[in-house]
Structures are given as C-alpha cells and as structure tokens.
Amino acid sequence: MSTKTKEKALRIWRIIKRTLLFLFLLQLFYILLLKWVDPPFTLTQLGSLFSGNGLKRDYVHMKEISSYARLSFIAAEDQLFPDHNGFDWKSINKAMEYNKKKPNRIKGASTISQQVAKNVFLWQGRSWFRKGMEVYFTFMIELMWGKNRIMEMYLNVSEMGPGIFGIEAAAQNYFKKPAKKLTRQEAAMIASCMPNPKKYTVKPMSRYVANRYPWVMKQMAFLQNDPDIQRLLQ
C-alpha cells in the first residue's frame, strides 16, 4: 500500500470516527433534552400519519393525568415497573421459552421502560438490531430520566387506538373528557387495549377489551396500596 493510499485511508477513518462521535453526542443530548421536553414527533406517529390513520395527540403533564390512568397501565402492562431496572428478566425468560415452543405465536415481555424506548427513539419491528437498540435506550432512560418521567412519557406517546396517541387524546376521543377526569373503569378500558390498540378497540368495544378490563380493575385494587406504586401516583 502506497503512502498516499495510507494517508487517504487514515483521513477516511478520522472522518468516520468524528461522525460516529458526533452522532453519539447528538443522541446523548437528545435523550437528556427529553427529560424535560416532549418529543416533536416519533417514527410511529409519522407512520400513522402517512398510512392514513391520522395523528391525534396532546401531550400533558403528569398532574393532568388521573392517578387511575397511571395505575391502570401499571396493572395491565408492567406490575413490576417501580422495582425493576428497565427489564423484567423473569418474564423475558418465560417469553423466550414460549416462543421456542410456539414460534408461530410470538409472545412479548416488554416493560413500560422498553416500550418507551421503542416508541420514542425507534421504529416498530422485531429485528435483532432494533431489539439491541431498544436495550441501549432502555438503559439510558432508566439512568437519566427516572421512573416518573418514563411513566409520563409512556402515557403521552403510546398509541391507544388507530392514530390516537397518548392518554389525553384517548380520553377525549373515547369519553369526551380530559385525562385528569378519567374514572377507574374508563382508565382500565383504555389500558386493556394495549397489546394491540389497532385490533382491540375501546369504542366500539372489542370482545378482548370487554373481557380484560374487569381483570385490570382487580389488579388495580390489588396494587394500589403498594408503597412503591403509591409514589408514582402522587
């Protein structure tokens, strides 16, 4: 290899390193910024808009969200949310065993933190690369945001119906009221659609939601006096 070729290769390598460093610092800044600022958009929201489902959303502060809404999503989606570090390893192992036995029926085990990492920073899908990125962003938001901000972000960016993003838009669309005034039953109904909000609709109420929301309400009653969960409801 000639001297000129070596010099050219070194210049290219320096450019690559600087670009990678810039991108790393940029995403680090964005993660930190979102601790206080709501994301202008997510890839899932853009996908909904361009696919024809529309985009209904209205970011609200945690104080503008009913404690029943917070409790219902913990009960339905991630009962260990206050206690884990972003990953529920026991559920992940169970899901992996299930998927080995029934590869045609994929079962997930994502925590609320993982869902926020996916919904805010990534795209929908099941590739190993996307899953690896999800692990990284989950670790970072647990480290930099804390549980209250993760829960607030989850309740604002999650899709809760076709083109309906966030608890405020869901409350207004389904019950014609702000999220702050949701009742225990209404919150449980919305939370019950989360495995697949496009398929399991709140209104008209699908059979799945009708069967699931009473169970969610029972879990809410069981969990509501837990001290760790109480701190998230205040």
VEXFI-753886 format. One record per residue: y, x negated, z negated of N, C-alpha, C in turn. Coordinates in pm, whole numbers, padded with zeros to 5 digits, always signed. Layout:
# residues N
YXZYXZYXZ ...
# end
This chain:
# residues 234
-00119-00085+00000+00000+00000+00000+00125-00089+00000 +00217-00062+00092+00338-00143+00104+00435-00116-00009 +00531-00206-00025+00632-00193-00130+00714-00065-00111 +00751-00036+00015+00829+00085+00044+00752+00211+00008 +00624+00208+00039+00540+00324+00007+00530+00346-00143 +00514+00234-00217+00508+00242-00363+00637+00297-00422 +00749+00247-00370+00880+00292-00418+00900+00442-00390 +00856+00485-00271+00867+00626-00236+00781+00713-00328 +00659+00664-00356+00569+00738-00444+00626+00747-00585 +00688+00639-00631+00749+00639-00764+00866+00737-00771 +00948+00741-00663+01060+00834-00660+01011+00979-00666 +00906+01006-00589+00850+01143-00589+00796+01178-00728 +00728+01083-00791+00673+01106-00924+00784+01132-01027 +00896+01056-01014+01009+01077-01106+01068+01217-01086 +01078+01259-00961+01131+01393-00931+01040+01500-00991 +00909+01481-00975+00812+01578-01030+00824+01585-01181 +00832+01468-01247+00843+01464-01393+00970+01532-01441 +01081+01503-01373+01208+01565-01413+01205+01716-01392 +01143+01757-01281+01132+01901-01254+01048+01970-01360 +00934+01910-01394+00847+01968-01497+00917+01973-01633 +00990+01867-01666+01064+01863-01792+01172+01971-01794 +01241+01986-01682+01345+02090-01672+01286+02229-01690 +01172+02255-01623+01108+02386-01634+01058+02411-01775 +01005+02309-01840+00958+02323-01979+01074+02357-02072 +01185+02283-02059+01300+02308-02144+01362+02444-02115 +01358+02485-01987+01413+02615-01948+01335+02729-02012 +01200+02723-02005+01121+02831-02064+01131+02828-02216 +01147+02709-02275+01164+02699-02419+01294+02765-02462 +01399+02741-02385+01529+02804-02412+01518+02955-02398 +01445+03002-02296+01432+03146-02272+01356+03213-02387 +01250+03149-02434+01175+03204-02548+01267+03216-02670 +01343+03110-02697+01433+03111-02811+01542+03217-02795 +01597+03229-02674+01701+03328-02647+01653+03470-02674 +01527+03497-02636+01473+03632-02653+01445+03668-02798 +01462+03573-02887+01452+03606-03029+01565+03701-03069 +01676+03694-02995+01792+03778-03026+01835+03868-02911 +01798+03832-02788+01843+03906-02670+01724+03971-02601 +01740+04095-02556+01633+04165-02486+01620+04112-02342 +01499+04105-02289+01480+04054-02153+01546+04145-02050 +01613+04089-01950+01678+04173-01848+01577+04254-01768 +01459+04201-01750+01350+04270-01680+01221+04195-01708 +01108+04259-01678+00979+04192-01682+00911+04213-01547 +00812+04130-01518+00741+04143-01391+00670+04278-01380 +00619+04328-01493+00553+04459-01492+00652+04569-01461 +00772+04560-01516+00875+04660-01488+00916+04657-01341 +00932+04537-01287+00967+04526-01145+00855+04581-01057 +00731+04553-01097+00617+04605-01022+00615+04757-01022 +00647+04817-01136+00652+04963-01145+00762+05019-01056 +00877+04952-01056+00990+04999-00976+00959+04995-00828 +00902+04884-00782+00877+04867-00639+00753+04942-00591 +00665+04978-00684+00544+05052-00644+00567+05202-00634 +00685+05247-00677+00717+05389-00665+00707+05467-00794 +00664+05402-00902+00655+05473-01031+00790+05484-01102 +00888+05410-01053+01020+05414-01115+01028+05324-01237 +01143+05328-01304+01164+05246-01423+01254+05321-01520 +01192+05373-01625+01267+05438-01732+01255+05350-01857 +01367+05305-01911+01363+05221-02029+01498+05229-02100 +01495+05202-02228+01617+05200-02308+01587+05119-02433 +01623+04991-02432+01595+04905-02546+01673+04952-02669 +01607+04958-02781+01671+05000-02906+01633+04903-03018 +01718+04895-03118+01693+04811-03234+01585+04873-03321 +01518+04791-03399+01410+04839-03485+01455+04953-03577 +01580+04948-03623+01631+05052-03712+01642+05187-03643 +01639+05185-03510+01647+05309-03433+01509+05361-03392 +01406+05305-03452+01268+05345-03422+01203+05400-03549 +01143+05515-03538+01075+05576-03652+00969+05484-03709 +00960+05480-03841+00855+05400-03904+00717+05452-03865 +00709+05581-03832+00582+05636-03785+00539+05572-03653 +00638+05543-03567+00606+05480-03439+00549+05341-03462 +00613+05264-03549+00564+05130-03578+00422+05136-03636 +00403+05226-03731+00274+05238-03796+00166+05285-03699 +00201+05377-03611+00101+05433-03519+00047+05328-03423 +00134+05238-03375+00088+05136-03281+00007+05028-03350 +00040+04998-03474-00044+04905-03551-00182+04967-03572 -00184+05095-03608-00311+05165-03632-00396+05173-03506 -00331+05197-03393-00405+05217-03268-00445+05087-03199 -00358+04984-03208-00376+04866-03126-00415+04739-03200 -00369+04723-03325-00387+04592-03388-00366+04604-03539 -00469+04648-03610-00456+04674-03753-00440+04547-03836 -00473+04433-03779-00457+04306-03850-00328+04234-03811 -00240+04303-03740-00118+04241-03690-00037+04164-03795 -00017+04217-03916+00063+04142-04013-00005+04014-04063 -00136+04005-04045-00213+03898-04109-00255+03784-04018 -00271+03812-03888-00324+03705-03800-00212+03618-03745 -00250+03510-03679-00153+03416-03623-00131+03439-03473 -00162+03559-03429-00147+03593-03288-00278+03627-03221 -00391+03587-03284-00523+03607-03224-00619+03664-03327 -00690+03768-03288-00793+03827-03373-00927+03771-03323 -00968+03659-03381-01084+03586-03329-01212+03666-03341 -01227+03745-03446-01349+03825-03463-01362+03927-03349 -01250+03995-03316-01253+04092-03208-01273+04025-03073 -01215+03907-03057-01233+03832-02931-01379+03796-02910 -01445+03751-03016-01587+03717-03005-01672+03839-02974 -01639+03951-03037-01713+04075-03009-01694+04118-02865 -01570+04107-02815-01542+04145-02676-01617+04055-02578 -01624+03926-02610-01695+03833-02522-01843+03865-02515 -01901+03899-02629-02042+03937-02633-02066+04065-02554 -01976+04161-02569-01987+04289-02497-01977+04265-02347 -01883+04180-02306-01863+04156-02163-01980+04081-02099 -02050+04000-02180-02169+03933-02130-02280+04033-02102 -02293+04132-02191-02399+04232-02177-02365+04333-02068 -02236+04365-02055-02194+04466-01958-02077+04412-01875 -02106+04322-01783-02000+04256-01705-01920+04351-01617 -01974+04469-01588-01902+04564-01505-01808+04654-01585 -01812+04640-01719-01724+04721-01804-01652+04627-01901 -01540+04573-01855-01468+04471-01930-01399+04533-02052 -01422+04472-02165-01360+04516-02291-01262+04409-02337 -01138+04448-02369-01037+04354-02413-01028+04348-02565 -00957+04247-02614-00936+04232-02759-00798+04174-02786 -00701+04214-02705-00567+04158-02717-00495+04213-02839 -00430+04125-02913-00346+04166-03024-00210+04213-02970 -00129+04270-03058+00007+04308-03019+00084+04185-02973 +00065+04073-03041+00134+03949-03001+00094+03906-02860 -00034+03912-02829-00080+03875-02694-00025+03970-02589 -00018+04098-02621+00035+04195-02526+00183+04170-02499 +00257+04132-02604+00399+04099-02584+00412+03975-02496 +00332+03873-02522+00336+03751-02441+00311+03784-02294 +00212+03868-02269+00178+03907-02132+00289+03991-02070 +00337+04092-02143+00432+04187-02086+00571+04127-02065 +00611+04032-02148+00745+03976-02138+00752+03858-02041 +00651+03771-02045+00661+03644-01971+00570+03636-01848 +00469+03722-01841+00367+03704-01738+00349+03829-01653 +00238+03835-01584+00205+03944-01495+00071+04002-01538 +00040+04121-01486-00087+04184-01517-00199+04116-01438 -00315+04102-01499-00428+04039-01430-00525+03980-01529 -00637+03930-01479-00742+03878-01567-00784+03736-01531 -00702+03664-01457-00740+03527-01420-00737+03436-01542 -00816+03328-01535-00820+03233-01647-00687+03161-01662 -00617+03138-01551-00486+03072-01559-00387+03160-01635 -00382+03290-01600-00290+03380-01669-00327+03392-01816 -00456+03394-01845-00501+03404-01984-00460+03279-02062 -00469+03163-01997-00426+03040-02063-00277+03041-02093 -00197+03090-01998-00054+03103-02019-00024+03202-02131 -00104+03306-02139-00088+03407-02245-00110+03344-02382 -00210+03258-02393-00236+03189-02520-00115+03105-02560 -00059+03033-02464+00057+02948-02492+00175+03031-02542 +00210+03137-02468+00327+03216-02505+00303+03293-02635 +00179+03333-02660+00149+03398-02787+00175+03303-02903 +00128+03180-02889+00150+03080-02994+00300+03057-03015 +00376+03051-02907+00519+03021-02917+00597+03134-02982 +00569+03259-02946+00646+03368-03006+00608+03389-03152 +00482+03363-03187+00444+03369-03328+00520+03262-03408 +00538+03147-03346+00606+03036-03412+00757+03057-03420 +00816+03111-03312+00961+03114-03301+01024+03250-03334 +00951+03358-03315+01010+03491-03335+00980+03552-03471 +00853+03547-03511+00811+03618-03632+00764+03759-03601 +00699+03821-03695+00632+03949-03673+00729+04063-03643 +00842+04068-03711+00935+04179-03690+00988+04181-03547 +01027+04065-03496+01079+04059-03358+00969+04087-03257 +00849+04039-03283+00737+04067-03193+00711+04217-03185 +00712+04284-03301+00689+04428-03303+00803+04502-03232 +00926+04460-03256+01040+04523-03191+01031+04507-03039 +00995+04389-02993+00982+04365-02851+00868+04448-02792 +00758+04454-02864+00642+04532-02818+00681+04678-02796 +00754+04735-02891+00792+04875-02882+00899+04902-02777 +00962+04796-02726+01065+04813-02624+01018+04785-02483 +00920+04699-02465+00882+04660-02328+00747+04715-02283 +00665+04766-02374+00532+04814-02336+00543+04940-02250 +00457+04948-02150+00452+05068-02067+00378+05178-02143 +00441+05295-02153+00384+05406-02231+00369+05531-02146 +00352+05510-02019+00337+05616-01921+00379+05560-01787 +00346+05627-01676+00383+05574-01544+00534+05554-01532 +00576+05428-01528+00718+05398-01514+00800+05415-01640 +00735+05443-01753+00805+05467-01880+00781+05347-01970 +00887+05274-02000+00875+05151-02077+00952+05162-02209 +00879+05143-02317+00942+05143-02448+00935+05277-02518 +00941+05271-02649+00925+05391-02732+01040+05488-02716 +01163+05437-02693+01278+05527-02676+01263+05611-02550 +01227+05547-02439+01208+05620-02314+01091+05718-02326 +00984+05677-02397+00868+05765-02415+00906+05887-02499 +00980+05865-02609+01020+05975-02696+01109+06075-02621 +01203+06022-02543+01293+06109-02468+01218+06185-02359 +01126+06116-02292+01054+06177-02181+00954+06283-02227 +00881+06253-02336+00775+06343-02380+00822+06450-02479 +00917+06415-02564+00954+06507-02672+01103+06539-02679 +01180+06489-02584+01323+06520-02575+01398+06487-02704 +01366+06374-02761+01432+06331-02884+01434+06179-02890 +01522+06119-02970+01522+05973-02983+01402+05923-03061 +01369+05796-03042+01253+05738-03110+01266+05744-03262 +01388+05745-03310+01412+05748-03455+01362+05877-03519 +01352+05985-03439+01316+06115-03493+01172+06156-03461 +01092+06065-03410+00952+06096-03382+00877+06130-03511 +00795+06233-03505+00711+06267-03618+00585+06182-03618 +00510+06190-03724+00383+06116-03734+00290+06154-03618 +00278+06284-03591+00187+06330-03486+00235+06287-03348 +00363+06298-03321+00417+06258-03191+00399+06109-03167 +00423+06029-03270+00405+05884-03257+00260+05849-03229 +00169+05918-03298+00026+05893-03278-00017+05931-03136 +00040+06036-03081+00008+06075-02944+00048+05967-02845 +00170+05914-02862+00216+05809-02770+00130+05684-02784 +00102+05644-02907+00021+05524-02931-00119+05537-02873 -00169+05659-02869-00307+05682-02822-00325+05660-02673 -00216+05654-02598-00229+05636-02453-00239+05489-02414 -00220+05398-02509-00200+05258-02476-00315+05183-02407 -00438+05221-02424-00540+05146-02347-00513+05149-02197 -00459+05261-02148-00427+05274-02006-00326+05388-01990 -00195+05361-02014-00096+05468-02016-00076+05540-01883 -00120+05480-01774-00110+05550-01646-00222+05652-01629 -00335+05625-01692-00450+05714-01682-00454+05814-01797 -00431+05766-01918-00438+05851-02037-00299+05902-02070 -00262+06013-02012-00125+06062-02021-00101+06143-02149 +00024+06137-02195+00065+06214-02313+00102+06357-02273 +00176+06369-02164+00211+06502-02110+00203+06496-01958 +00116+06577-01899+00018+06663-01966-00084+06579-02044 -00125+06629-02159-00211+06550-02246-00352+06538-02190 -00394+06413-02172-00530+06389-02123-00630+06415-02235 -00754+06432-02197-00860+06456-02296-00873+06336-02390 -00857+06217-02334-00869+06096-02415-00765+06094-02527 -00639+06121-02493-00532+06121-02593-00556+06232-02695 -00598+06349-02649-00623+06462-02739-00732+06428-02841 -00833+06353-02797-00942+06315-02888-00905+06198-02978 -00816+06110-02929-00788+05987-03002-00677+05999-03106 -00576+06081-03079-00461+06076-03169-00493+06125-03311 -00588+06219-03333-00623+06251-03472-00683+06131-03546 -00762+06051-03475-00817+05928-03535-00706+05831-03570 -00608+05817-03480-00495+05728-03506-00419+05774-03631 -00402+05905-03646-00332+05957-03764-00407+05925-03893 -00539+05932-03888-00620+05897-04006-00604+05749-04040 -00603+05666-03938-00584+05523-03960-00444+05494-04016 -00345+05567-03972-00209+05552-04024-00205+05582-04174 -00274+05689-04213-00277+05726-04354-00348+05619-04437 -00451+05559-04378-00527+05455-04447-00445+05326-04464 -00363+05295-04364-00292+05167-04361-00153+05170-04425 -00094+05287-04438+00049+05294-04469+00089+05234-04603 -00003+05225-04698+00030+05169-04830+00000+05020-04843 -00050+04960-04734-00076+04816-04737+00057+04741-04750 +00070+04650-04847+00197+04580-04869+00247+04504-04747 +00158+04438-04673+00199+04362-04556+00252+04453-04446 +00188+04568-04429+00234+04664-04329+00364+04730-04374 +00376+04756-04503+00499+04815-04556+00622+04730-04523 +00605+04599-04526+00718+04510-04496+00765+04527-04351 +00671+04561-04263+00709+04582-04123+00770+04721-04098 +00752+04811-04194+00801+04947-04178+00939+04966-04240 +00986+04869-04316+01114+04882-04384+01233+04864-04289 
# end
